[in-house]
Amino acid sequence: MNGILIIAHAPLASAFLQCVRHVFPDSDAGVAAFDVQPQTPPEETLAQASLVLKQLGLPQALVLTDIFGATPCNVAQKLADGINTKLVTGMNLPMLLRAVCYRHEALDTLVARALAGASQGVMQVAVTAPQNQVQRINDQDPHDHQQ
């Protein structure tokens, strides 16, 4: 089993963890969140995040962050060794939920699943609002009424 550590700007990491608990109520073990607080020095943030990672108590972990190049990602880069801990940035909810579903797989496979979840979860959805629908030829009322 792989651990999952969410590191993001406050309060995003905790909000993502709440979403995971909403969808998977039994996923508390092995999934943790660390909110990076503004004005906290990076060294202190790294020390606190390192403790949260150790508290997962699992030999391998996937670390997910919100934005590449920002403090949460920079801290996570110092945590991730590339062997027992992998880092993926640009986290979204589909990515996180996919990672939770497949955290029993090998770490490299888990990374691939998370990336697939992220990209497959982003799509344009067709809009079927009345003003966007084609007017029917026999329609007696030429106006689009909206509530």
N, C-alpha and C positions, 0 to 999 in steps of 0.2 A: 504494500500500500504506500502510495506517495502522499506526502503532505502538500497542502496548497497554502501559500502565504500571499495575501493581498496587501500590497503597499501602495498607497495613493494619498493625494492631498486630502486633508481633513475636510469633511466627514465622509468622503467618498468610499474609502476602504470599509468602514463600518456599515455603510449603506449597502454595499455589495454583499457583505456577509449576511446582513438581514434578509436580503433577497434570496440568498442560498438557503438560509434556514426556513424561509417561507415555502420554497419549492421542495426542499429536501429536509424535513424536520429532524431526521436522524443523522445529519451530516456534521454534527459538532466536532467529533473527533477527527483531527487531521486537517481542519480548515481554520485558518486564523486571519485576522485583519490587523493592520497597523496603519493608523492615520498619521501622516506627517503633518505636524503642527507648524504654522507659520512662526517665524522668529526663533525657531529652535536650531541651534548650531548643527551642521551636518554630522559632526563627530558624535554628538549626543544622540542624534537620530539613528545613526548607524549602530551604536551600542544598544539602544532600546530595541531596534528591529532584530538585531542578532539574538537578543534574549527571547523574543517572540518566536523566532525560527527554531531555536533550541527547545522551547517549550512544546513544539509540535511533537517532539520525541520520535520522529521517523527518520530512517536513514537517507531518504531522498525526498526532495521537495521541488515543486514548481512554484516560482515566484512570479506573480503577475503585477504589473504596474500600469498606471494610467497614461502617462505621456513620456515619450522618449526624450531624454535630455534634461528633464526636470529633476528636482531634488529626489522624489521617490525613486525614480529610475536610477539616478546616480548612486543612491544608497544601495539599491538592490544589486547593482553591478558589482559592488564591493562584497556583497553577501554571496552571490552566485559564483560557484567555482567551475561551472560548465560540465561537471561530471556528476556529482551527487545533487547539485542544485542547478536548475535551468531557469532562465529568465525570459519572459515574454512581455513585451510592452504594447500599449494600445488596447488595453483590456476593455471588453464590453461584456454585457451580461450573457449573451449567447456563448461567448468563449468560456466564461467562468462556469456556467452550468454544464457545458460539455466536459470541461476538465473535472468537475466533481463526479460526473457520471462514469468517467473512465480512469479515475485515479488509481485503480488496481493494476493498470497496464504498465509496461516498462516506461521509464521516464521519457525516452525519446519518442515513443509512440504517443504518450500523453501530450507532449508538446505539439505533435502533428495534429492530434485531435482538437486541441484547443485552438490552433490556428484555423483549422477547417470550420470550427464552430463560429469563430469570429467573422470569417468572410461569408459563410452561408447565412449568417443571421442578419446581414445587411442587404436590403433589397428595396426596390421601389414597389409600392403597393398601388394597384389600380384604384382610382377614385370613381365612385358611382353616384356622385351627388347629382340631383336633378338637372342642374344647369350644365352638366357635362355630358348628359345623355343625348342621344340623337333624337330629334323631333320626329314623331310619327306622322305619316302623311294624313291620316284620318283624324288626327287630334283636333277637336273643336276649339280648345283653349290654347292660343299661341303663347301664353305667358307661363313662365316657370315660377310656381309658387313655392316659397320656402317658409318653414315655420320659424 
